[in-house]
Amino acid sequence: MPNNKNQHYVPRCHLKPFTVDGQGRCINLFNLPRSAPIADAPVKNQCSGDYFYGADEKLESAINSVENGYAGLLPDMLNVNARVDARLRIVLQRFIYLQHLRTELSSRNAAKMLLAMYDIPGQTEPTPNLKDAARQAVHSSMLAYSDTMRMVDDLAVCIIRNSSGSPFITSDNPAIETNRWHLQDPRTAGRGFGAGSAGAIFLLPLSPDRLAMLYDADVYAIPERGGVVDLVKRSDVEALNAHQVLNCMSNLYFRRWEDRPLVTAQASRAAPYRPSTPHTVHHAVLADRDGWGARYDVQDRETLEPGREILIRVVPNAPRPIAWPSFLNLRPDGVVYSNGTGAGFKRWGVIQAGFVSGQNYRPYRA
């Protein structure tokens, strides 16, 4: 059994820069379901659960090694003269991707996608409960991490240095995956995106005045110097903070109690844009089969009949932010790659690394 029964899915080293006076003991939070700020909540009780990753000591040790690398370099990232060198780059890529996979919200959403496969008429297989499915989902994600962590190695890395006077906030789901290009391009309508998609972006607040970003440099042009972007617009801070509101499970975290009106206002503006459900399920029923193949017709779940052959497609509902930060520009010569199949648009680095199945990928203007 792991030595630590209470396992944090957002590590205390991440929360510490957002704690009161940076001391790591208590933190101010805004609870989104109750729409209420709460002062001085104990950090030890935040973002954790008993044996959240299961009872695998080797797995817990591997997770701790990534956390320790991040904690060890965090002071360098927060330094006023910080630059993104090879060491910071790999630590941020590894930690951000791990953190994205392992929160309670991520595990619950993955579990709900699995349970959707059981929600059809005539299903006789025993359906797992949400709690057990969520624990299995996060455990599976952690076991798969070592095989997929290099999927983000081709993404560019920058640190956003905030001097606007308005602080960054974090949350119980702080490592955000989003994709401006995908959400805006009509060619991607009806499709989901993932870590290997063209236009991928990952965001992680580091402190009230620092935020790390991974991004597809074949799609976006960012005015960075030495991997650093200087941010002075409060509207850009709000655009970045909105992703924490859109993607959190319940709690937003901030350092100074006097900032609660600002956090409350930002939460109120962004919260109505949170998806009502984490995914959309499409059902297609076998209509005809001949020597050339099979034809399926899309049907509503309520009209499905037991015993019919059914294909199920589950598409995550990605939040669509109100605005994007002004420094995140689409490249006029941007490029994405596709082979015309349902795999969608991918990055060349992901294709070269062997994370994408299929052949004959061609470049397209982003």
C-alpha positions in Angstrom: 0.0 0.0 0.0 1.2 3.6 -0.7 2.6 5.3 2.4 0.4 8.3 1.7 -3.3 7.4 2.0 -4.5 11.0 1.2 -3.3 11.5 -2.4 -3.5 15.0 -4.0 -4.6 15.2 -7.6 -3.5 18.8 -7.7 -0.2 18.8 -5.7 0.4 21.2 -2.9 3.5 22.5 -4.7 1.3 23.9 -7.4 -1.2 25.5 -5.0 1.5 27.0 -2.7 2.2 30.2 -4.8 -1.6 30.9 -4.6 -1.8 30.4 -0.8 -2.2 33.3 1.7 1.2 35.1 1.8 2.7 32.2 -0.2 3.1 30.2 3.0 1.4 27.0 1.8 -0.9 26.5 4.8 -4.3 28.1 3.8 -5.8 29.4 0.6 -8.7 31.6 -0.4 -11.2 30.0 -2.7 -14.4 30.7 -4.7 -16.9 27.9 -4.8 -18.6 28.0 -8.2 -21.7 25.9 -7.3 -22.5 28.1 -4.3 -21.1 31.3 -6.0 -19.4 32.1 -2.7 -15.9 33.1 -1.7 -14.4 31.3 1.3 -11.4 32.6 3.3 -8.4 30.6 4.6 -9.3 27.1 3.6 -6.7 24.5 4.7 -4.6 23.5 1.8 -4.2 19.9 3.0 -7.9 19.4 2.4 -7.9 20.7 -1.2 -7.9 18.5 -4.3 -7.3 15.2 -2.7 -8.8 11.8 -2.0 -8.0 8.6 -0.2 -6.0 6.4 -2.5 -7.1 8.5 -5.5 -4.6 6.6 -7.8 -5.2 3.3 -6.1 -2.8 1.3 -4.0 0.1 1.1 -6.5 3.3 2.2 -4.8 5.3 2.3 -8.1 2.6 4.5 -9.7 2.6 6.9 -6.8 6.4 7.0 -6.9 6.4 7.8 -10.6 3.9 10.6 -10.1 5.9 12.0 -7.3 9.1 12.1 -9.4 7.3 14.4 -12.0 5.9 16.6 -9.2 9.3 16.9 -7.5 10.9 18.0 -10.8 8.2 20.7 -11.1 8.5 21.8 -7.5 12.3 22.0 -7.8 12.3 24.3 -10.8 9.2 26.4 -9.8 11.4 29.1 -8.2 13.3 29.4 -11.4 10.1 29.7 -13.4 8.9 32.5 -11.0 12.2 34.4 -11.1 11.9 37.9 -12.6 14.6 37.0 -15.1 13.3 33.6 -16.0 13.9 32.3 -19.5 12.6 29.0 -21.0 15.6 26.8 -21.4 15.7 23.1 -22.3 15.4 22.1 -18.7 12.3 24.2 -17.9 10.8 23.2 -21.2 10.8 19.5 -20.6 9.7 19.8 -16.9 6.7 22.0 -17.9 5.7 19.7 -20.8 5.9 16.6 -18.5 4.1 18.1 -15.6 1.4 20.0 -17.5 0.4 16.9 -19.5 0.4 14.7 -16.3 -1.7 17.3 -14.4 -4.2 17.5 -17.3 -4.8 13.8 -17.1 -5.2 13.2 -13.4 -7.7 15.5 -11.8 -11.0 14.3 -10.4 -12.9 16.2 -13.1 -10.9 14.5 -15.8 -11.5 11.1 -14.3 -15.3 11.7 -13.9 -15.6 12.9 -17.5 -13.7 9.9 -18.8 -15.9 7.6 -16.7 -19.1 9.3 -18.0 -17.9 8.7 -21.5 -17.5 5.0 -20.7 -20.9 4.7 -19.0 -22.5 6.2 -22.1 -21.6 3.0 -23.9 -23.8 1.1 -21.5 -26.8 3.4 -21.9 -28.6 1.7 -24.7 -31.8 -0.4 -24.7 -31.4 -4.1 -24.1 -27.9 -3.7 -22.5 -27.4 -6.8 -20.3 -23.8 -6.2 -19.1 -23.4 -5.0 -15.5 -22.9 -1.2 -15.5 -20.2 0.1 -13.2 -21.0 2.9 -10.8 -19.6 6.3 -11.4 -17.1 6.3 -8.5 -15.6 3.0 -9.5 -15.4 3.9 -13.2 -13.8 7.3 -12.3 -11.1 5.6 -10.1 -10.4 3.1 -12.9 -10.2 5.9 -15.5 -7.6 7.9 -13.6 -5.6 4.8 -12.8 -5.6 3.8 -16.5 -4.6 7.4 -17.5 -1.7 7.3 -15.1 -0.5 3.9 -16.3 -0.7 5.1 -20.0 1.1 8.4 -19.2 4.6 7.0 -19.7 3.6 5.8 -23.2 2.0 9.1 -24.3 3.9 11.8 -22.4 6.1 12.6 -25.5 2.9 13.5 -27.4 3.4 17.2 -26.3 7.2 17.3 -26.9 6.7 19.2 -30.2 4.7 22.0 -28.6 6.4 25.3 -28.0 6.7 26.5 -24.4 6.4 30.1 -23.0 5.9 31.7 -19.7 3.4 34.6 -19.5 4.7 37.4 -17.1 1.8 39.3 -15.7 2.3 43.0 -14.8 -1.3 44.1 -15.3 -2.2 44.4 -11.6 -4.9 41.7 -12.0 -3.8 38.3 -10.7 -3.9 34.9 -12.3 -6.1 32.4 -10.5 -5.9 28.6 -10.4 -8.5 25.8 -9.7 -9.1 22.2 -8.9 -8.5 21.4 -12.6 -5.7 23.8 -13.4 -3.9 22.3 -16.5 -6.3 23.3 -19.3 -6.3 21.8 -22.7 -7.9 24.0 -25.3 -7.6 24.8 -29.0 -8.5 28.2 -30.5 -7.9 27.1 -34.1 -10.1 24.0 -33.8 -12.9 25.9 -32.1 -13.0 28.5 -34.8 -12.3 26.6 -38.0 -15.4 25.4 -39.9 -13.6 22.3 -41.1 -13.5 20.9 -37.6 -17.2 21.2 -36.9 -18.7 18.3 -35.0 -15.2 16.9 -34.1 -13.4 16.7 -30.8 -9.8 17.6 -30.2 -7.0 16.1 -28.1 -3.4 16.4 -27.1 -2.2 15.4 -30.6 -4.5 17.7 -32.5 -3.3 20.6 -34.7 -3.7 23.9 -32.8 -3.3 22.4 -29.4 -2.9 24.7 -26.4 -2.2 23.9 -22.7 -2.4 26.5 -20.0 -1.2 26.2 -16.4 -1.1 29.1 -13.9 2.2 29.1 -11.9 1.5 32.0 -9.5 -0.7 35.1 -9.4 1.8 36.7 -11.9 3.1 33.8 -14.0 1.4 31.3 -16.3 2.9 28.6 -18.5 1.6 27.9 -22.0 2.3 25.0 -24.4 1.2 25.8 -28.0 1.4 24.6 -31.6 3.9 26.9 -33.2 2.8 25.8 -36.7 -0.5 27.4 -36.0 0.0 30.3 -33.6 2.5 33.2 -33.6 3.2 34.6 -30.1 5.5 37.6 -29.5 7.8 36.0 -27.0 11.4 36.7 -26.2 13.5 34.0 -24.6 10.2 32.0 -24.2 8.7 34.9 -22.1 5.6 37.0 -23.0 5.1 40.3 -21.1 1.4 40.8 -20.4 0.0 44.3 -19.4 -3.7 44.1 -20.4 -6.2 43.2 -17.7 -8.5 41.9 -20.5 -5.8 39.3 -21.4 -5.6 38.1 -17.7 -9.4 37.7 -17.7 -9.3 35.8 -20.9 -6.8 33.4 -19.4 -8.6 33.2 -16.1 -11.8 32.3 -17.9 -10.4 28.9 -18.8 -10.1 28.1 -15.1 -13.8 29.0 -14.6 -14.9 27.1 -17.7 -12.9 23.9 -16.8 -12.9 23.7 -13.0 -14.9 21.1 -11.1 -16.0 23.3 -8.1 -13.3 25.6 -6.8 -11.2 28.5 -8.0 -8.2 29.5 -5.9 -6.6 32.9 -5.3 -4.0 34.4 -2.9 -5.3 37.8 -1.6 -8.7 38.0 0.1 -9.1 41.6 -1.1 -9.2 40.2 -4.7 -12.5 38.3 -4.1 -14.7 40.9 -5.8 -12.5 40.6 -8.9 -12.6 36.8 -8.8 -16.4 36.8 -8.2 -16.9 39.1 -11.2 -14.8 37.0 -13.5 -16.5 33.8 -12.5 -19.9 35.4 -13.0 -19.0 36.5 -16.6 -17.5 33.1 -17.6 -19.7 30.6 -15.8 -22.7 30.8 -18.2 -20.4 29.5 -20.9 -19.6 26.2 -19.1 -20.9 23.2 -21.1 -24.1 21.8 -19.6 -22.8 18.3 -20.2 -19.3 17.0 -20.6 -19.9 15.2 -23.8 -22.5 14.5 -26.6 -23.4 11.0 -27.5 -24.4 10.1 -31.1 -26.1 6.7 -31.9 -26.1 5.2 -35.4 -28.3 2.1 -36.1 -27.5 -0.5 -38.8 -30.0 0.2 -41.6 -28.7 -1.9 -44.5 -25.7 -4.2 -45.3 -24.7 -5.6 -48.7 -21.6 -6.7 -50.6 -20.3 -3.1 -50.6 -20.6 -2.5 -46.9 -23.0 -1.3 -44.3 -25.1 1.8 -43.9 -26.0 3.3 -40.5 -28.7 5.9 -39.7 -28.3 8.3 -36.8 -31.1 8.1 -34.3 -32.1 9.7 -31.0 -31.4 7.5 -28.0 -35.2 7.5 -27.2 -36.0 5.8 -30.5 -33.4 3.0 -30.2 -34.8 -0.6 -30.2 -33.3 -3.5 -28.2 -31.3 -6.0 -30.3 -30.3 -3.6 -33.1 -26.6 -3.2 -34.1 -25.6 0.2 -32.9 -22.5 2.4 -33.2 -21.9 4.9 -30.4 -19.8 8.0 -30.9 -19.0 10.2 -27.8 -17.7 13.7 -28.5 -16.4 15.8 -25.6 -18.0 19.2 -25.3 -15.1 21.6 -25.1 -15.8 25.0 -23.5 -15.7 28.0 -25.8 -14.2 31.0 -24.1 -15.7 34.5 -24.6 -12.4 35.9 -25.8 -8.8 34.9 -26.5 -5.8 36.8 -25.2 -4.6 39.4 -27.6 -1.1 38.0 -27.9 -2.4 34.6 -29.2 -2.4 35.2 -32.9 -3.0 32.7 -35.8 0.0 32.5 -38.1 -0.8 33.8 -41.7 1.3 30.8 -42.9 0.0 28.3 -40.4 -0.2 24.6 -41.4 -2.1 21.6 -40.1 -2.0 18.0 -41.4 -4.8 15.6 -42.4 -5.3 12.4 -44.5 -9.0 13.1 -45.0 -10.2 10.5 -42.5 -12.0 10.8 -39.2 -8.7 11.2 -37.4 -9.0 14.9 -38.1 -6.2 17.5 -38.2 -2.9 16.6 -36.5 0.5 18.1 -35.9 3.5 17.0 -38.0 5.5 16.3 -34.8 2.9 13.9 -33.5 2.7 12.1 -36.9 6.5 11.7 -37.0 6.6 10.4 -33.4 4.2 7.6 -34.3 1.3 8.7 -32.2 -1.1 8.8 -35.2 -2.4 5.8 -37.1 -3.0 6.0 -40.9 -0.9 7.2 -43.8 -0.8 9.9 -46.5 -1.0 12.9 -44.3 -0.9 16.1 -46.3 -0.4 19.8 -45.2 -3.3 22.2 -45.3 -3.5 25.9 -44.6 -4.5 26.5 -41.0 
